[in-house]
Amino acid sequence: MTNKIFSSAAAAVADIPDGASLAVGGFGLVGIPAVLIDALLEQGATDLQTVSNNCGTDGFGLGTLLEARRITRTTASYVGANKEFARQYLSGELEVELTPQGTLAERMRSGGAGIPAFYTPAGVGTVVAEGGLPLRYDGDGGVAVASEPKEVREFDGTPYVLERAIVTDFALVHAHRADTAGNLQFRGTARNFNPDVAMAGRITIVQAEEIVAAGEIDPADVHLPGIFVQRLVEVGRQETGVEIEKLSRRGEDRS
């Protein structure tokens, strides 16, 4: 069996070239492969095209690559509170393909399953299907590049839009546990997009909090089989950030 374990995150991402496409796991600040992202920032690859639910936050996750001007295009479903993301998009520095969240997950899963495209009702009757969604602005408030119309077809009287699957050069994933064969176990909501991201990458790199011997993870607890994983790095316990903190005052009505 091929040895999938790398000695460091730096070694695992060392061959990611300029212009590479990357699927990246996480939702908000949960399940982010932050150690791998930091290693890629240090490595220096640029002109990256990312696929992720969101592009990190200011100063964390993919937001660090964005601030360093290392991402030129991103496919995402959520902008969130990332002010730098919004600034680069509106100024024409960043090309953005906004995609319905469920559609994004299925595009990556389909890519890993060998399904080139699929029909979905999400986006029918909107610019997602009809075209005209701004991909890149010109910096003066105008649209430089807009999305093209997509095929719409009826099944049993209901219209569906055709969406293409996503396959990327690399995938960066966070897992709670992995075994030496690459079988992965995720924890709670940190699972989020990570299994779909792992399936979408031609070369999938996983940062795992713990790596155990093959067979130590009960088969019923394997959330993603090792066939989708090429590289593993053990990173120890990772803390989850809080994107938007909400606190209530003592005695306040929270109904």
Backbone as JSON, one array per atom type, in Angstrom:
{
  "sequence": "MTNKIFSSAAAAVADIPDGASLAVGGFGLVGIPAVLIDALLEQGATDLQTVSNNCGTDGFGLGTLLEARRITRTTASYVGANKEFARQYLSGELEVELTPQGTLAERMRSGGAGIPAFYTPAGVGTVVAEGGLPLRYDGDGGVAVASEPKEVREFDGTPYVLERAIVTDFALVHAHRADTAGNLQFRGTARNFNPDVAMAGRITIVQAEEIVAAGEIDPADVHLPGIFVQRLVEVGRQETGVEIEKLSRRGEDRS",
  "N": [[0.84, -1.19, 0.0], [0.51, 2.23, -0.81], [2.38, 4.73, 0.85], [0.79, 7.23, 2.52], [1.29, 9.21, 4.3], [2.62, 12.33, 5.16], [5.43, 14.23, 6.28], [5.07, 16.84, 7.07], [2.91, 19.74, 6.8], [3.94, 21.56, 5.01], [5.48, 19.94, 3.3], [3.46, 18.44, 2.17], [2.02, 20.22, 0.56], [3.87, 21.17, -1.18], [4.19, 20.86, -3.99], [2.1, 22.15, -5.23], [1.21, 24.06, -7.93], [1.55, 27.39, -9.45], [-1.5, 28.81, -10.57], [-3.1, 26.63, -10.05], [-6.12, 24.74, -9.45], [-8.21, 24.58, -6.59], [-10.14, 22.76, -4.34], [-11.62, 23.46, -1.29], [-12.25, 22.63, 2.04], [-14.69, 23.27, 4.68], [-16.9, 25.47, 6.54], [-17.86, 28.61, 7.08], [-15.98, 29.26, 9.87], [-15.57, 26.71, 10.63], [-14.22, 23.48, 10.49], [-12.14, 24.13, 8.78], [-9.27, 23.68, 6.76], [-6.9, 24.9, 8.06], [-4.16, 24.7, 8.7], [-2.99, 23.58, 6.43], [-3.64, 25.58, 4.59], [-2.16, 27.75, 5.62], [0.39, 26.72, 5.21], [0.43, 26.65, 2.42], [0.28, 29.35, 1.89], [2.79, 30.15, 2.81], [4.3, 28.68, 1.05], [3.96, 29.89, -1.5], [2.53, 29.7, -3.96], [0.57, 31.11, -6.6], [-2.08, 32.9, -8.4], [-4.29, 31.28, -7.97], [-7.22, 29.2, -8.23], [-10.04, 28.87, -6.49], [-12.41, 26.67, -4.92], [-14.96, 26.73, -2.74], [-17.18, 26.78, 0.1], [-17.18, 29.34, 1.28], [-14.92, 32.14, 1.21], [-13.14, 32.16, 3.39], [-12.43, 34.31, 6.23], [-11.61, 37.71, 7.12], [-8.25, 37.6, 7.6], [-8.16, 34.9, 8.28], [-8.17, 31.41, 7.41], [-8.99, 30.82, 3.99], [-9.06, 33.49, 3.62], [-6.56, 34.56, 4.22], [-4.96, 33.9, 2.02], [-6.35, 35.32, 0.12], [-6.0, 37.99, 0.95], [-3.32, 38.22, 0.42], [-3.31, 38.42, -2.27], [-3.36, 36.09, -3.8], [-5.31, 34.57, -4.89], [-7.2, 34.34, -7.79], [-9.61, 33.64, -8.83], [-12.75, 32.5, -7.61], [-15.11, 30.02, -6.69], [-18.04, 30.02, -5.0], [-20.57, 29.96, -2.39], [-21.2, 31.83, -0.61], [-20.51, 34.99, 0.75], [-20.28, 36.27, 3.2], [-18.85, 37.85, 6.1], [-16.5, 38.8, 5.08], [-14.67, 41.38, 4.38], [-12.56, 42.02, 2.67], [-12.84, 40.2, 0.62], [-15.29, 41.1, -0.53], [-14.45, 43.66, -1.3], [-12.39, 43.15, -3.22], [-13.87, 41.77, -5.14], [-15.86, 43.65, -5.97], [-14.22, 45.62, -6.96], [-13.14, 44.55, -9.2], [-10.9, 42.95, -9.05], [-11.07, 40.29, -8.45], [-12.46, 37.33, -9.7], [-15.65, 35.95, -9.38], [-17.73, 33.22, -8.96], [-20.82, 32.81, -7.97], [-22.78, 30.38, -6.41], [-25.66, 28.39, -5.75], [-25.91, 26.94, -2.5], [-26.44, 24.15, -1.95], [-26.25, 23.2, -4.55], [-23.56, 23.67, -5.08], [-22.32, 21.85, -3.32], [-23.24, 19.43, -4.44], [-22.15, 19.6, -7.01], [-19.43, 19.21, -6.5], [-19.46, 16.68, -5.26], [-20.5, 15.15, -7.36], [-18.45, 15.43, -9.21], [-16.46, 13.86, -8.02], [-17.73, 11.41, -8.16], [-17.76, 10.78, -10.78], [-19.74, 11.8, -12.39], [-20.68, 13.86, -14.95], [-22.45, 16.05, -15.12], [-25.58, 17.41, -13.89], [-29.15, 17.73, -13.32], [-31.02, 20.25, -11.63], [-33.55, 21.82, -9.59], [-32.85, 24.13, -8.3], [-32.26, 27.52, -8.64], [-33.65, 27.89, -11.01], [-35.37, 30.15, -13.1], [-34.0, 32.35, -12.24], [-31.07, 34.54, -12.32], [-29.07, 32.69, -12.07], [-29.71, 30.55, -13.7], [-30.55, 31.86, -16.04], [-28.51, 33.5, -16.82], [-26.22, 36.35, -16.76], [-25.32, 36.89, -14.25], [-23.01, 38.69, -12.36], [-19.68, 37.96, -12.89], [-17.22, 39.16, -12.91], [-16.39, 42.46, -12.06], [-15.83, 45.76, -13.52], [-14.5, 47.62, -12.06], [-15.47, 50.16, -12.07], [-18.08, 50.09, -11.39], [-19.47, 48.81, -13.35], [-20.27, 45.75, -15.17], [-17.86, 43.51, -16.12], [-17.51, 40.84, -16.91], [-20.0, 38.46, -17.38], [-22.15, 35.75, -16.31], [-23.05, 32.97, -18.43], [-26.13, 31.89, -20.04], [-27.74, 28.87, -18.86], [-28.54, 25.48, -19.72], [-31.95, 24.59, -19.59], [-34.34, 22.21, -18.72], [-37.38, 20.36, -18.91], [-38.8, 18.03, -16.65], [-41.32, 15.83, -16.1], [-43.05, 17.99, -16.14], [-41.81, 19.92, -14.58], [-39.39, 22.47, -14.44], [-35.82, 22.21, -14.74], [-32.42, 23.1, -14.12], [-29.34, 22.67, -15.82], [-26.36, 21.72, -14.33], [-22.84, 21.79, -14.19], [-20.43, 19.37, -13.14], [-17.76, 19.59, -10.67], [-14.31, 19.26, -10.76], [-11.18, 19.42, -9.31], [-7.66, 20.37, -9.34], [-6.31, 19.97, -6.91], [-7.31, 19.16, -3.53], [-8.05, 20.46, -0.33], [-8.45, 19.43, 2.93], [-10.03, 19.09, 6.14], [-9.97, 16.78, 8.79], [-11.24, 14.91, 11.58], [-10.22, 12.41, 12.48], [-7.98, 10.09, 10.92], [-7.04, 7.09, 9.26], [-4.09, 5.16, 8.43], [-4.56, 4.3, 5.88], [-6.02, 6.25, 4.77], [-8.72, 6.48, 5.27], [-11.4, 8.43, 6.51], [-12.68, 10.19, 9.34], [-15.04, 12.49, 10.43], [-15.91, 15.22, 12.63], [-18.82, 16.15, 14.17], [-20.27, 19.25, 13.16], [-18.06, 20.02, 11.73], [-17.77, 18.35, 9.69], [-19.26, 19.18, 7.4], [-18.63, 20.59, 4.26], [-16.44, 19.04, 3.74], [-16.28, 16.15, 3.0], [-17.34, 16.2, 0.33], [-15.58, 17.98, -0.9], [-13.2, 16.52, -0.67], [-13.75, 14.43, -2.42], [-13.79, 15.78, -4.84], [-11.2, 16.53, -5.57], [-8.35, 15.87, -7.61], [-5.91, 15.28, -6.5], [-5.99, 14.77, -3.2], [-5.45, 16.34, -0.18], [-5.12, 15.89, 3.22], [-5.49, 17.31, 6.39], [-5.31, 15.9, 9.45], [-6.47, 15.64, 12.77], [-5.71, 13.51, 14.24], [-3.91, 10.58, 13.45], [-4.34, 7.19, 12.95], [-3.64, 3.63, 13.1], [-4.36, 1.56, 10.24], [-7.58, 0.17, 10.22], [-8.24, 0.78, 12.82], [-10.27, 2.63, 12.99], [-13.63, 2.17, 13.32], [-15.48, 0.54, 10.79], [-18.12, 1.47, 10.52], [-17.88, 4.05, 11.33], [-16.47, 5.37, 9.45], [-16.47, 8.07, 7.42], [-15.63, 8.86, 4.95], [-14.17, 7.02, 2.4], [-10.79, 5.79, 2.03], [-9.94, 5.74, -0.63], [-10.3, 8.14, -1.86], [-8.33, 9.77, -0.9], [-5.06, 11.04, -1.02], [-2.9, 12.16, 0.38], [-1.74, 12.63, 3.71], [-1.55, 14.5, 6.73], [-0.64, 14.81, 10.07], [-1.93, 16.97, 12.48], [-2.62, 17.57, 15.09], [-4.81, 18.65, 17.8], [-7.25, 21.03, 16.81], [-8.44, 24.32, 17.21], [-11.72, 25.71, 16.98], [-12.87, 28.62, 15.43], [-14.98, 31.51, 16.11], [-17.18, 33.0, 14.06], [-19.18, 35.05, 14.1], [-19.91, 36.51, 17.01], [-22.4, 36.24, 19.41], [-23.85, 37.5, 22.28], [-25.87, 37.31, 25.19], [-27.5, 39.37, 27.63], [-27.61, 38.98, 31.19], [-30.65, 37.72, 32.34], [-32.03, 38.59, 30.15], [-34.65, 38.41, 27.74], [-34.73, 35.74, 25.63], [-36.4, 34.57, 23.86]],
  "CA": [[0.0, 0.0, 0.0], [1.26, 3.48, -0.9], [2.44, 5.51, 2.07], [0.1, 8.49, 2.3], [1.6, 10.14, 5.38], [3.69, 13.3, 4.91], [6.04, 14.66, 7.53], [4.64, 18.2, 7.43], [1.99, 20.38, 5.87], [4.75, 22.17, 3.96], [5.83, 18.9, 2.34], [2.24, 17.97, 1.5], [1.55, 21.21, -0.43], [5.05, 21.74, -1.86], [4.13, 20.8, -5.45], [0.95, 22.86, -5.8], [1.81, 25.08, -8.78], [0.79, 28.59, -9.8], [-2.62, 28.55, -11.46], [-3.81, 25.4, -9.69], [-7.47, 24.83, -8.9], [-8.25, 23.97, -5.27], [-11.37, 22.66, -3.56], [-11.21, 23.66, 0.1], [-13.33, 22.32, 2.96], [-15.02, 24.22, 5.73], [-18.12, 26.28, 6.49], [-17.51, 29.68, 8.02], [-14.68, 28.96, 10.47], [-15.64, 25.34, 11.13], [-13.71, 22.46, 9.56], [-11.22, 24.76, 7.83], [-7.92, 23.11, 6.79], [-6.1, 26.11, 8.25], [-2.72, 24.4, 8.7], [-2.61, 23.42, 5.03], [-3.73, 26.9, 3.95], [-0.99, 28.53, 6.06], [1.56, 26.16, 4.52], [0.36, 27.09, 1.03], [0.63, 30.77, 1.91], [4.24, 30.19, 2.94], [4.89, 28.05, -0.16], [4.06, 30.95, -2.49], [1.75, 29.52, -5.19], [-0.31, 32.24, -6.87], [-3.07, 32.73, -9.48], [-5.06, 30.1, -7.6], [-8.66, 29.2, -8.44], [-10.55, 28.1, -5.35], [-13.82, 26.27, -4.82], [-15.22, 26.55, -1.31], [-18.44, 27.42, 0.48], [-16.87, 30.76, 1.43], [-13.49, 32.37, 1.0], [-12.55, 32.5, 4.67], [-12.74, 35.62, 6.8], [-10.42, 38.57, 7.14], [-7.16, 37.14, 8.44], [-8.24, 33.5, 8.65], [-8.56, 30.49, 6.34], [-8.67, 31.3, 2.65], [-8.91, 34.94, 3.68], [-5.13, 34.92, 4.22], [-4.5, 33.84, 0.62], [-7.03, 36.4, -0.58], [-5.35, 39.24, 1.32], [-2.01, 38.22, -0.22], [-3.56, 38.48, -3.72], [-2.93, 34.81, -4.39], [-6.48, 33.95, -5.5], [-7.71, 35.15, -8.89], [-11.0, 33.25, -9.11], [-13.32, 31.61, -6.61], [-16.49, 29.56, -6.8], [-18.5, 29.99, -3.62], [-22.0, 30.2, -2.22], [-21.4, 32.73, 0.52], [-19.47, 35.99, 0.93], [-20.14, 36.44, 4.64], [-18.36, 39.12, 6.64], [-15.15, 39.01, 4.58], [-14.66, 42.68, 3.71], [-11.57, 42.01, 1.59], [-13.49, 39.46, -0.47], [-16.24, 42.02, -1.16], [-13.71, 44.76, -1.94], [-11.74, 42.68, -4.44], [-14.91, 41.42, -6.11], [-16.49, 44.85, -6.52], [-13.21, 46.44, -7.65], [-12.71, 43.87, -10.41], [-9.65, 42.22, -8.86], [-11.36, 38.88, -8.2], [-13.6, 36.76, -10.4], [-16.45, 35.19, -8.42], [-18.9, 32.48, -9.42], [-21.7, 32.5, -6.85], [-23.54, 29.17, -6.71], [-26.48, 27.93, -4.62], [-25.08, 26.13, -1.61], [-26.64, 22.73, -2.21], [-25.72, 22.92, -5.88], [-22.1, 23.62, -4.97], [-21.97, 20.56, -2.71], [-23.5, 18.35, -5.39], [-21.19, 19.71, -8.12], [-18.18, 18.58, -6.08], [-19.7, 15.25, -5.07], [-20.64, 14.56, -8.69], [-17.12, 15.36, -9.8], [-15.79, 12.7, -7.46], [-18.45, 10.2, -8.51], [-17.66, 10.56, -12.21], [-20.96, 12.28, -13.05], [-20.22, 15.13, -15.52], [-23.43, 17.12, -14.95], [-26.86, 16.95, -13.32], [-30.22, 18.72, -13.34], [-31.52, 20.63, -10.32], [-34.49, 22.94, -9.67], [-32.29, 25.32, -7.65], [-31.79, 28.56, -9.56], [-34.53, 28.07, -12.16], [-36.09, 31.42, -13.08], [-33.13, 33.41, -11.72], [-29.87, 34.75, -13.14], [-28.25, 31.48, -12.0], [-30.03, 29.78, -14.9], [-30.77, 32.7, -17.22], [-27.3, 34.24, -17.16], [-26.16, 37.74, -16.36], [-24.75, 37.03, -12.91], [-21.67, 39.28, -12.5], [-18.51, 37.17, -12.5], [-16.15, 40.13, -12.66], [-16.73, 43.86, -12.28], [-14.77, 46.49, -14.21], [-13.88, 48.57, -11.14], [-16.2, 51.42, -12.13], [-19.49, 49.82, -11.15], [-20.03, 48.04, -14.45], [-19.96, 44.33, -15.21], [-16.91, 43.19, -17.18], [-17.79, 39.47, -17.36], [-21.22, 37.94, -16.77], [-22.37, 34.33, -16.56], [-23.82, 32.6, -19.61], [-27.34, 31.09, -19.74], [-27.57, 27.43, -18.75], [-29.63, 24.67, -20.28], [-33.08, 24.28, -18.71], [-35.14, 21.14, -19.32], [-38.51, 19.95, -18.08], [-39.04, 16.63, -16.31], [-42.65, 15.7, -15.5], [-43.66, 19.31, -16.04], [-41.04, 20.81, -13.71], [-38.12, 22.86, -15.07], [-34.56, 21.98, -14.01], [-31.26, 23.7, -14.78], [-28.18, 21.78, -15.91], [-25.16, 22.2, -13.64], [-21.65, 20.99, -14.46], [-19.68, 18.89, -11.97], [-16.49, 20.26, -10.41], [-13.13, 18.47, -10.43], [-10.07, 20.36, -9.15], [-6.32, 19.78, -9.32], [-6.03, 19.57, -5.53], [-8.32, 19.44, -2.5], [-7.53, 20.63, 1.03], [-9.52, 18.9, 3.76], [-9.78, 18.89, 7.56], [-10.67, 15.63, 9.36], [-10.99, 14.65, 13.0], [-9.32, 11.26, 12.53], [-7.69, 9.37, 9.69], [-6.12, 5.97, 9.44], [-2.97, 5.23, 7.49], [-5.07, 4.02, 4.53], [-6.7, 7.44, 4.29], [-10.12, 6.53, 5.67], [-11.57, 9.64, 7.31], [-13.81, 10.4, 10.25], [-15.22, 13.9, 10.73], [-16.54, 15.43, 13.94], [-19.9, 17.13, 14.23], [-20.49, 20.14, 12.02], [-16.82, 20.17, 10.97], [-17.89, 17.5, 8.5], [-19.78, 20.1, 6.38], [-18.3, 20.37, 2.86], [-15.18, 18.32, 3.6], [-16.34, 14.92, 2.18], [-17.53, 16.55, -1.08], [-14.31, 18.56, -1.34], [-12.23, 15.43, -0.82], [-14.08, 13.68, -3.63], [-13.6, 16.59, -6.04], [-9.79, 16.76, -5.89], [-7.54, 14.81, -8.23], [-4.98, 14.97, -5.4], [-6.63, 15.26, -1.99], [-4.52, 16.47, 0.94], [-5.93, 15.95, 4.44], [-4.91, 17.54, 7.71], [-6.09, 15.16, 10.43], [-6.05, 15.9, 14.13], [-5.07, 12.28, 14.72], [-3.77, 9.49, 12.48], [-4.23, 5.91, 13.64], [-3.34, 2.51, 12.22], [-5.47, 1.07, 9.43], [-8.43, -0.77, 10.93], [-8.61, 1.27, 14.14], [-11.55, 3.32, 12.89], [-14.7, 1.23, 13.02], [-16.02, 0.8, 9.46], [-19.36, 2.24, 10.61], [-17.54, 5.44, 11.63], [-15.73, 5.94, 8.31], [-17.34, 8.97, 6.67], [-15.11, 8.94, 3.58], [-13.17, 5.96, 2.22], [-9.43, 6.24, 1.71], [-9.65, 5.78, -2.06], [-10.34, 9.54, -2.28], [-7.28, 10.52, -0.19], [-3.7, 10.73, -1.46], [-1.87, 12.66, 1.29], [-2.17, 12.85, 5.09], [-0.65, 15.18, 7.67], [-1.2, 14.89, 11.42], [-1.75, 18.36, 12.92], [-3.02, 17.76, 16.47], [-6.12, 19.27, 18.03], [-7.43, 22.36, 16.24], [-9.53, 25.11, 17.8], [-12.69, 26.27, 16.04], [-13.14, 30.02, 15.67], [-16.37, 31.97, 16.1], [-17.22, 34.05, 13.04], [-20.0, 36.15, 14.63], [-20.21, 36.2, 18.41], [-23.61, 36.85, 19.94], [-23.97, 37.28, 23.71], [-27.08, 37.87, 25.79], [-27.32, 39.89, 28.98], [-28.27, 38.21, 32.23], [-32.06, 38.04, 32.51], [-32.61, 39.05, 28.89], [-35.58, 37.49, 27.11], [-34.11, 35.21, 24.4], [-37.4, 33.82, 23.11]],
  "C": [[0.88, 1.24, 0.0], [1.22, 4.21, 0.43], [1.86, 6.89, 1.82], [0.5, 9.56, 3.31], [2.79, 11.02, 5.03], [4.17, 13.85, 6.26], [5.56, 16.02, 8.0], [3.64, 18.71, 6.41], [2.75, 21.0, 4.71], [5.12, 21.15, 2.88], [4.62, 18.46, 1.53], [1.77, 18.92, 0.41], [2.67, 21.73, -1.31], [4.92, 21.79, -3.37], [2.88, 21.44, -6.04], [1.48, 24.04, -6.62], [0.97, 26.35, -8.89], [-0.34, 28.19, -10.74], [-3.44, 27.33, -11.12], [-5.23, 25.71, -9.23], [-7.53, 24.02, -7.62], [-9.68, 23.92, -4.75], [-10.94, 22.67, -2.1], [-12.41, 23.47, 1.02], [-13.58, 23.42, 3.97], [-16.32, 24.95, 5.46], [-17.94, 27.36, 7.53], [-16.11, 29.44, 8.55], [-14.6, 27.53, 10.98], [-15.14, 24.35, 10.07], [-12.77, 23.01, 8.51], [-9.85, 24.06, 7.89], [-6.86, 24.21, 6.93], [-4.6, 25.85, 8.2], [-2.22, 24.25, 7.27], [-2.65, 24.75, 4.29], [-2.53, 27.76, 4.33], [0.28, 28.03, 5.38], [1.6, 26.59, 3.06], [0.7, 28.57, 0.91], [2.15, 30.93, 1.96], [4.92, 29.66, 1.69], [4.98, 29.02, -1.32], [3.27, 30.79, -3.77], [0.76, 30.66, -5.34], [-1.22, 31.94, -8.05], [-3.95, 31.51, -9.23], [-6.55, 30.3, -7.9], [-9.26, 28.29, -7.37], [-12.03, 27.8, -5.51], [-14.07, 25.96, -3.35], [-16.54, 27.22, -0.97], [-18.27, 28.92, 0.64], [-15.36, 30.92, 1.35], [-12.82, 32.84, 2.29], [-13.08, 33.81, 5.23], [-11.47, 36.46, 6.78], [-9.4, 38.02, 8.12], [-7.2, 35.68, 8.83], [-8.7, 32.65, 7.47], [-8.14, 31.03, 4.98], [-8.54, 32.81, 2.6], [-7.46, 35.39, 3.68], [-4.56, 34.89, 2.8], [-5.1, 34.98, -0.19], [-6.33, 37.73, -0.31], [-3.97, 39.36, 0.66], [-2.1, 38.25, -1.74], [-3.13, 37.2, -4.43], [-4.08, 34.05, -5.06], [-7.01, 34.87, -6.58], [-9.17, 34.84, -9.22], [-11.49, 32.33, -8.01], [-14.75, 31.26, -6.96], [-16.97, 29.34, -5.38], [-20.0, 30.2, -3.57], [-22.27, 31.3, -1.21], [-20.22, 33.69, 0.62], [-19.21, 36.2, 2.41], [-19.62, 37.81, 5.02], [-16.95, 39.44, 6.16], [-15.11, 40.3, 3.76], [-13.68, 42.72, 2.54], [-12.11, 41.27, 0.38], [-14.41, 40.41, -1.25], [-15.5, 43.13, -1.91], [-13.08, 44.32, -3.25], [-12.75, 42.34, -5.52], [-15.47, 42.68, -6.78], [-15.51, 45.73, -7.29], [-12.69, 45.77, -8.93], [-11.42, 43.1, -10.29], [-9.85, 40.71, -8.75], [-12.58, 38.45, -9.0], [-14.33, 35.81, -9.46], [-17.62, 34.52, -9.12], [-19.72, 32.1, -8.19], [-22.68, 31.39, -7.26], [-24.42, 28.81, -5.53], [-25.74, 26.88, -3.8], [-25.22, 24.62, -1.86], [-26.11, 22.31, -3.56], [-24.21, 22.8, -5.84], [-21.64, 22.29, -4.39], [-22.14, 19.42, -3.7], [-22.56, 18.41, -6.6], [-19.87, 19.04, -7.75], [-18.36, 17.08, -5.89], [-19.81, 14.53, -6.41], [-19.3, 14.42, -9.38], [-16.36, 14.14, -9.32], [-16.43, 11.39, -7.85], [-18.41, 9.91, -10.01], [-18.9, 10.95, -12.99], [-20.65, 13.67, -13.62], [-21.16, 16.31, -15.31], [-24.71, 16.53, -14.39], [-27.87, 18.09, -13.43], [-30.72, 18.98, -11.92], [-32.54, 21.75, -10.47], [-33.93, 24.23, -9.06], [-31.76, 26.3, -8.69], [-32.65, 28.76, -10.78], [-35.3, 29.39, -12.02], [-35.29, 32.58, -12.52], [-31.93, 33.57, -12.64], [-28.92, 33.56, -13.07], [-28.47, 30.66, -13.26], [-30.05, 30.64, -16.15], [-29.54, 33.47, -17.65], [-27.37, 35.69, -16.73], [-25.66, 37.97, -14.96], [-23.34, 37.59, -13.02], [-20.57, 38.34, -12.0], [-17.34, 38.08, -12.16], [-16.67, 41.52, -12.98], [-15.55, 44.58, -12.94], [-14.08, 47.52, -13.33], [-14.56, 49.91, -11.11], [-17.7, 51.23, -11.94], [-20.17, 49.03, -12.24], [-19.6, 46.59, -14.39], [-19.04, 44.04, -16.4], [-17.17, 41.81, -17.77], [-19.03, 38.99, -16.62], [-21.38, 36.46, -17.12], [-23.24, 34.11, -17.79], [-25.09, 31.85, -19.2], [-27.0, 29.6, -19.7], [-28.77, 26.71, -19.35], [-30.69, 24.41, -19.22], [-33.96, 23.27, -19.43], [-36.25, 20.74, -18.36], [-38.53, 18.44, -17.88], [-40.37, 16.58, -15.56], [-43.27, 17.07, -15.22], [-42.94, 20.3, -15.17], [-39.72, 21.18, -14.38], [-36.92, 22.62, -14.14], [-33.43, 22.59, -14.82], [-30.09, 22.72, -14.74], [-26.97, 22.43, -15.26], [-24.01, 21.24, -13.9], [-20.98, 20.58, -13.16], [-18.36, 19.65, -11.86], [-15.43, 19.21, -10.06], [-11.96, 19.45, -10.38], [-8.72, 19.62, -9.13], [-5.99, 19.21, -7.95], [-7.25, 19.84, -4.65], [-7.63, 19.51, -1.15], [-8.67, 20.36, 2.0], [-9.07, 18.85, 5.22], [-10.6, 17.7, 8.04], [-10.32, 15.5, 10.84], [-9.98, 13.52, 13.17], [-9.14, 10.7, 11.13], [-6.91, 8.13, 10.07], [-5.09, 6.01, 8.32], [-3.38, 4.89, 6.06], [-5.83, 5.2, 3.96], [-8.19, 7.48, 4.58], [-10.32, 7.65, 6.67], [-12.82, 9.59, 8.18], [-13.86, 11.89, 10.58], [-15.98, 14.03, 12.05], [-17.59, 16.52, 13.85], [-20.04, 17.95, 12.97], [-19.22, 20.42, 11.23], [-16.8, 19.25, 9.75], [-18.24, 18.35, 7.28], [-19.41, 19.74, 4.94], [-17.09, 19.43, 2.67], [-15.27, 17.01, 2.8], [-16.49, 15.21, 0.69], [-16.25, 17.14, -1.67], [-13.28, 17.47, -1.59], [-12.48, 14.63, -2.08], [-13.73, 14.44, -4.89], [-12.14, 16.72, -6.47], [-9.14, 15.58, -6.59], [-6.47, 14.34, -7.24], [-5.57, 15.6, -4.14], [-5.65, 15.18, -0.82], [-5.33, 16.71, 2.21], [-5.06, 16.3, 5.64], [-5.83, 16.86, 8.72], [-5.58, 15.47, 11.83], [-5.34, 14.69, 14.72], [-5.03, 11.27, 13.57], [-3.52, 8.2, 13.25], [-3.94, 4.82, 12.61], [-4.59, 2.09, 11.44], [-6.25, 0.01, 10.21], [-8.87, -0.28, 12.29], [-9.89, 2.1, 14.14], [-12.61, 2.29, 12.51], [-15.28, 1.55, 11.64], [-17.3, 1.63, 9.47], [-19.1, 3.71, 10.87], [-16.72, 6.1, 10.53], [-16.71, 6.77, 7.49], [-16.89, 9.15, 5.23], [-14.03, 7.88, 3.41], [-11.84, 6.49, 1.7], [-9.1, 6.3, 0.24], [-9.63, 7.22, -2.58], [-9.18, 10.36, -1.72], [-5.9, 10.07, -0.64], [-2.63, 11.13, -0.45], [-2.49, 12.97, 2.66], [-1.1, 13.57, 5.89], [-1.34, 15.23, 9.02], [-0.89, 16.27, 12.0], [-2.12, 18.59, 14.38], [-4.36, 18.48, 16.57], [-6.16, 20.69, 17.5], [-8.62, 23.05, 16.91], [-10.43, 25.66, 16.7], [-12.97, 27.71, 16.4], [-14.64, 30.31, 15.69], [-16.43, 33.16, 15.15], [-18.0, 35.28, 13.53], [-20.42, 35.78, 16.04], [-21.44, 36.98, 18.87], [-23.74, 36.5, 21.42], [-25.27, 37.92, 24.2], [-26.76, 38.38, 27.19], [-28.09, 39.03, 29.98], [-29.72, 38.68, 32.37], [-32.75, 38.5, 31.25], [-33.52, 37.99, 28.29], [-34.99, 37.04, 25.78], [-35.1, 34.41, 23.57], [-37.55, 34.36, 21.7]]
}
